[in-house]
Amino acid sequence: MPVKVSVVIPVYNPGNYIEDCIASLLRQSLPPDEYEAIFVDDGSTDGTPARLDELAASDSRVTVVHQEASGWSGKPRNVGIEAAQGEFVMFVDNDDYLGDEALERMYDYAVANGADVVVGKMAGQGRGVPVELFRRNHPRATVDNAPLIDSLTPHKMFRRAFLDRIGLRFPEGRRRLEDHVFVTEAYLRADNVSVLSDYVCYYHLKRDDASNAGFQRFDPVGYFANLREALDVVEKYTGPGPSRDRLLRRWLRNEMVERMRGKRLLNAPEDYRKELFTEIRGVVVERFGPGVAAGLQPTQQVVAALIADGRLDDLVAFAEWESSVSPKAEPDGVEWDGGVLRIGLSAELVSRGAPMTFPAEGSSAPLDGPPASVQDAVDWVGSHSVAGFGRATVELLLRERASSAQYFQPVEFTRETVPAEGDGRVRLVLRGTAAVDPATAADGSPLGAGLWDVYVRVKLGGWTKQSRLGPVSLKGRTAADAGVAGGRVVLPYWTTKQGTLALDIDTAGERLRLGRLTADAVTVSGDRVEVSVPFHVSGETPVLLQLTRGSGAAPVQVSATLRPKGSAALLEAVIPVGELQGTAWRVALSAAPDVSEPRFHPLPFAVQAKAGSVQIVHPPRPGAARRLVRRARRLAGRLVVKVRARRK
C-alpha cells in the first residue's frame, strides 16, 4: 500500500516529553501501512537516540535518522522531507502531539479539496494558537479570504510533489523564524490551502521546564534579520497595495508591537528592552509604509507610532496604563431550557479593578502622526473606543481543561452605554446569553468526557481579551442541576478555587446529589418503581439501572426512563422480580448508557423481591475491605478520565 503521509519529527534532547508525541503517532486511525514516522535526531545527548532506535526496531512504521547537531530545526526537517515516502509530509515537534484521527482527517480533506497545504485546528496548552482561523472549515483558503497568515508554525500537512515542484525547503543553521519563511512561501504559491477546523488535529504544548525553543530568550539582531527574510518572501510574491500591507501587518503586530506592549514590555529586563526596541524600530522605519500600521487596532496603532518616533520611555508609560486594563465577565443566570444550557452574562473592561470609563462622545478620527503625549494617546484610544462600540462583541468559549481544545458557543448580546457616576463619562457594557447544546457544542459533535472551563472573550476598544466567567461566592457549588443532553451527563458548577463557571461532562459523582434521595421518596406499584431525581431532561430519555449484590452474583441491568417532572426528572423502571433472588440488591443509575464505558452512580436505596412485587429497603452497608476497594476504583476511574482527556 503506498504511503499516504510521512510524519517528520525533528528531535533534540526532549527527554520524557517525547513520549506523548510517540504515543499519539502510534494511535493514529490511519491504517498502519498508510503512514510513517520519521524521527530526525539532531545530535541529542540524552537517552533519546537509544529510545528511538528501540522503537524503530519494534515498529515498521518508524524510521530514525541520526545526524550531528545542526543548531535548529530547519535541517532536520529537510532531511526528513528527503527521506519521506509519503504523498504528504506532516511536521510535528518532539514535545507536541496529534489528535488520534489527525492524519486520516487531514489527508482525506487534502484529497477532497486538491490542497497542497492542509492546516489542522490547533489547541495550545500554555501556548498561544490562532483562534479566528479555526472558527470554521475553509476548503479553499487564501491569504485574502482567511486569516492564514496568523498560523506560521510548520505543524501542517504539505503535498510532497508541491514542495519538490517549487523547490521549497526550510532555511538551515542556527537561526530563527525558518518556519515563517517556509510557510509564508507555501501559502503564497500553493494552488490551494485547506483549513480543517472541526477536529483538533495538533496539540501545541509548553513544557513544564519552559525549554521549548520558542520560549528561549533570543538575540534581537539575529532574530529581526531573520524576520526580514520572511518580509522578503511577501514582497517577492505580492505587489504593492492593501493585500501586501495586510500580510506585512502580521509581523508588525505579532513580532514587534506586541513585544512593546503591556506586561510583556514591562517584564523584560531594561537592557534587553532597549535592545529589542532598537532592532524593532529599525525594521519598522525601514520596511513598513503607513498602510501597514493603519489597519491595526487603536492601542496597537499608538504603540507602532511611538516605536517609529523613537520614544521608548513613552512606550513604557503607555504599557503601564494598558497593563491595568482587563476584562470582567459576570454570570447572570445558568439554567436548562429544552436540552440547551443557557448562560447569561455581562462583560466590560476594568482598570485597576474599577469599571473603565470613556468619554460620552467618541470620534473615529485617525491617528495623525505620533501622539504628543501618553495622555493624548490614552484619550485618543478612549474616544476611538466609544466611536467603535457598535462593532464590539462578546463571545463564550468552552475550553477542555486537560487538552485546552476550545469551541465557540453562540451568544446573543446587546451593547449598552451606561452613565458612570458623577463625571459625565460612560461605561461600555456587553450583555448576552449563550446557548450551549452539549450534543453539538464541539463544532457539531458532542462534548467529550472531562472538565470544561467557561471563558468569555471580549472585543472592545481595540482590545481582544478573555477571562473566566465569574467569580461568584458559591465556590464549589453547583450552578444548576445536572442535565442529560446529547448522550452526556452535564453538570454546571462553580470551581472550588476561583468560583468560576465550569462544566463537568460524565465525570461528576457526589455533586450530582443523588445521595440526598431517600428510600421513602421511592414509589412502588407491583414491579414498577418511580423516584424523582435532580436531573434536567428535555423529554423522555432512556437510561440504565444496574442491580448488584454480594456473593459474586452477576449484575442485572434494567432499562429505565427519565421524563420531565417539574424542575426535576422522574425515574421510572420495571424491575425484573423473577431475576432477583436472595437479599437486597443495590441500585445504580447510568444516565448516559450509550457511551463506550457508562458510569453507574449508586442510589441510596436497594430493591428486594417479595411475593412477586418489589420492596424498597436500605442498602446493605459494605464491609471495610469493600469500602477500600471502592475508594481505589474511584481514584483509578478519575485517573483514566484524565488520561483519556489528555489523549484527545
PEQUI-V560867 format. One record per pair of residues at least 6 apart in sequence whose C-alpha atoms are under 6 Angstrom apart, sorted by the first residue. I is the first residue (numbers start at 1). J is the second residue. Records with the same first field share a line. If there is no record, write none. Layout:
BEGIN
I->J, J
END
This chain:
BEGIN
3->34, 35, 86
4->34, 35, 86, 87
5->35, 86, 87, 88, 89
6->35, 36, 37, 84, 86, 89
7->37, 38, 89, 90, 91
8->38, 80, 91
9->39, 92, 93
10->40, 76
11->40, 41, 42, 94
12->42, 44
13->44, 46
17->95
18->94, 95
21->96, 97
24->97, 98
27->100
28->100, 101
29->101
30->104
36->61
37->62
38->63, 64
39->64
40->64, 65, 76
41->66
42->67, 68, 69
43->67, 68, 69
56->62, 63
70->173
71->173, 174
72->173, 174
74->170, 171, 172
75->172
87->160
88->158, 159, 160
89->157, 158
90->156, 157
91->155
92->155
96->203, 204, 205
97->203
98->201, 202, 203
99->201, 648
102->201
115->192, 193, 194
116->158, 159, 190, 192
117->157, 158, 193
118->156, 157, 193, 194, 195
119->156, 195
120->196, 201
121->134, 197, 200, 201
122->200, 202, 203
123->203, 404, 405
124->203, 204, 205
125->205, 404
126->206
127->206
133->147
134->197
136->197
137->195, 196, 197
138->194, 195
139->194
140->193, 194
141->193, 194
152->180, 183
153->179
154->179
170->178, 182
171->178
176->223
180->230
181->230
198->443
220->276
245->292
249->292
256->280
259->265
261->319
262->319, 322, 323
263->323
281->307, 308
297->462
298->381, 462
299->462
305->370
324->351, 352
325->350, 351
326->349, 350
327->348, 349, 350
328->347, 348, 349
329->346, 347, 469
330->345, 346, 469, 470
331->344, 345
332->344, 345
333->343, 344
334->342, 343
335->341, 342
338->538
339->485, 538
340->436, 437
341->435, 436
342->434, 435
343->433, 434
344->432, 433
345->431, 432
346->430, 431
347->429, 430
348->429
349->356
350->356
357->425, 426, 427
358->382, 425, 426
359->425
360->425, 426
362->383, 384, 386, 387
363->383, 384, 387
364->384, 387
371->377
385->461
392->459, 460
393->458, 459
394->457, 458
395->456, 457
396->408, 409, 455, 456
397->407, 408, 409, 454, 455
398->406, 407, 452, 453, 454
399->405, 406, 452, 453
400->452
401->451, 452
402->645, 646
403->646
407->442
410->434, 435
411->433, 434
412->432, 433
413->431, 432
414->430, 431
415->430
416->429
417->427, 428
418->426, 427
419->426
420->426, 427
438->446, 447, 486
439->446, 486
440->446
449->505, 506
450->505
451->503, 504
452->502, 503
453->502
454->468, 469, 501, 502
455->467, 468, 469
456->466, 467
457->465, 466
458->464, 465, 466
469->500, 501
470->500
471->499, 500
472->499
475->494, 495, 496, 499
476->494, 495, 496
477->493, 494
478->493
479->492, 493
480->492
481->535
482->490, 491, 535
483->489, 490, 535, 536
484->537
487->592
488->592
489->505, 506
490->504, 505
491->503, 504
492->502, 503
493->501, 502
494->500, 501
515->604
519->605
522->530, 531
523->529, 530
526->613
527->574, 575, 613, 614
528->573, 574
529->572, 573
530->571, 572
531->570, 571
532->569, 570, 571
533->569
534->568
535->568, 569
536->568
537->564
539->563
540->562, 563
541->561, 562
542->560, 561
543->560, 561, 591
544->558, 559, 560, 589, 590
545->557, 558, 588, 589
546->556, 557, 587, 588
547->555, 556, 585, 586, 587
548->555, 585, 586
549->585
560->572, 573
561->571, 572
562->569, 570, 571
563->569, 570
577->609
584->606, 607, 608
585->606, 607
586->606, 619
587->603, 606
588->600, 601, 602, 603
589->600, 601
590->599, 600
605->617, 618, 619
606->616, 617, 618, 619
607->615, 616, 617
608->614, 615
END
